């Protein structure tokens, strides 16, 4: 995957972004440890409570809501 930025909110909540801005989430599965998440970020942060925030190349701030109930 080759991550440029990585953040861990817990053992199972690990997120990263590579040099191309692709976002990845750790799967906790050694056979396929990372899954790509749609979007593009230059920096990323994961909180203990499960929240994930990121900044894109234009300086816009985003919060990941993919795991929140509809």
Secondary structure, 3 states (H helix, E strand, C coil): CCEEEEEECCCCCEEEEECCCEEEEECCCHHHCEEEEEEECCEEEECCCCCEEEECCCCCEEECCCCCCC
